[in-house]
């Protein structure tokens, strides 16, 4: 199990930086719609303002969740498949049930990751409802 902790205001910039880095490295099919400054404002004003955020280690990963939803789960590319994502997701799953989340249909690694943890596909979208205009999948989970 990896050490995780609740985020604080000092984690806003590192989380925004990790978000951008993971998307560029692991999701190259997504358009780069925002500047780093816009990402920082989004994390400061929205993510940290509306979600419970947990950080793994020295920002090797983070999860942002709220009642019923996992909004973000990102792990540094060189730390993926090490259990960090599972530990972060488990924090959300022990806090709330049910949970829903969206992932992109092309993100096979995420689909496998969530499916292995009991999330099931609810519906597929054609991209019209997300900013990236990329087909996505809504997943759901509930504690049995």
C-alpha positions in Angstrom: 0.0 0.0 0.0 1.3 3.4 -0.9 1.2 6.4 1.5 -1.4 8.9 0.6 -2.5 12.1 2.3 -5.2 14.8 2.0 -4.1 17.6 -0.3 -3.6 21.1 0.8 -3.3 24.4 -1.1 0.4 23.8 -1.7 -0.6 20.8 -3.8 -2.6 22.8 -6.3 0.3 23.6 -8.7 1.9 20.2 -8.5 -1.4 18.5 -9.2 -2.2 20.8 -12.2 1.3 20.1 -13.6 0.9 16.3 -13.2 -2.5 16.5 -14.9 -1.0 18.2 -17.9 2.1 15.9 -18.0 0.1 12.7 -17.9 -2.4 13.8 -20.5 0.5 14.8 -22.9 2.4 11.6 -22.3 -0.4 9.0 -22.0 -3.3 10.5 -23.9 -1.6 12.0 -27.1 -4.9 11.8 -29.0 -6.5 14.5 -26.8 -6.3 18.1 -28.1 -4.3 20.5 -25.9 -7.1 22.9 -25.2 -5.6 25.0 -22.3 -2.5 26.7 -21.2 -0.6 25.6 -18.1 -1.9 28.8 -16.5 -5.5 27.9 -17.3 -4.9 24.4 -15.9 -3.7 26.0 -12.7 -6.7 28.2 -12.4 -9.0 25.3 -13.1 -7.4 23.2 -10.3 -7.4 26.2 -7.9 -10.9 27.4 -8.6 -12.7 24.1 -9.4 -11.0 20.9 -8.6 -9.7 21.9 -5.1 -12.8 24.0 -4.5 -15.4 21.2 -5.2 -13.5 17.9 -4.6 -11.8 16.0 -1.9 -8.2 15.6 -3.2 -5.7 13.0 -2.1 -2.0 13.0 -3.0 0.3 10.0 -3.3 3.9 10.5 -2.1 5.6 13.6 -3.6 2.8 14.1 -6.1 3.4 10.8 -7.9 -0.4 10.7 -8.3 -3.6 12.2 -7.1 -7.3 11.5 -7.0 -10.1 14.2 -6.9 -13.6 13.0 -5.9 -16.9 14.1 -4.5 -20.2 12.5 -3.6 -21.0 10.1 -6.4 -18.1 11.0 -8.7 -14.4 10.4 -9.3 -13.5 13.6 -11.3 -9.7 12.9 -11.7 -7.3 10.1 -11.1 -3.8 10.7 -12.5 -0.5 8.9 -11.8 2.9 9.8 -13.2 3.7 7.7 -16.2 6.8 6.2 -14.6 4.8 5.2 -11.5 1.9 3.6 -13.3 1.2 -0.1 -12.6 2.8 0.3 -9.1 -0.4 0.3 -7.0 -0.6 4.1 -6.6 -3.7 4.4 -8.7 -5.4 1.5 -6.9 -4.6 3.1 -3.5 -5.9 6.4 -4.5 -9.1 5.0 -6.0 -9.6 2.8 -2.9 -9.7 6.1 -0.9 -12.6 7.3 -3.0 -14.3 3.9 -2.8 -14.2 3.8 1.0 -15.6 7.3 1.2 -18.5 7.1 -1.3 -20.7 4.5 -2.8 -22.0 4.6 -5.5 -19.3 6.2 -7.7 -19.3 7.1 -11.3 -16.5 8.3 -13.6 -15.9 9.0 -17.3 -12.9 7.8 -19.3 -12.1 8.0 -22.9 -12.9 5.0 -25.1 -9.3 5.0 -26.5 -7.9 4.8 -22.9 -7.7 1.0 -22.8 -5.4 1.1 -19.7 -7.9 3.0 -17.7 -10.8 0.8 -18.9 -8.9 -2.3 -17.8 -7.9 -0.6 -14.5 -11.5 0.4 -13.5 -13.0 -2.8 -14.7 -10.6 -4.8 -12.6 -11.8 -2.8 -9.5 -15.5 -3.6 -10.1 -16.5 -0.6 -12.2 -19.0 -1.5 -15.0 -19.9 0.3 -18.1 -23.1 2.3 -17.9 -23.1 4.1 -21.3 -21.0 5.3 -24.1 -20.8 8.8 -25.4 -19.8 10.1 -28.9 -17.7 13.0 -27.5 -20.4 15.7 -27.9 -20.6 16.1 -24.2 -17.0 16.6 -23.4 -14.6 19.4 -24.1 -12.2 17.2 -26.0 -14.9 15.9 -28.4 -13.5 12.4 -27.8 -15.8 9.4 -27.5 -16.0 8.3 -23.8 -17.5 5.8 -21.4 -19.4 6.3 -18.2 -18.5 3.7 -15.6 -20.3 3.0 -12.3 -19.5 1.2 -9.1 -21.3 0.5 -5.9 -20.3 -1.2 -2.6 -21.9 -4.6 -2.4 
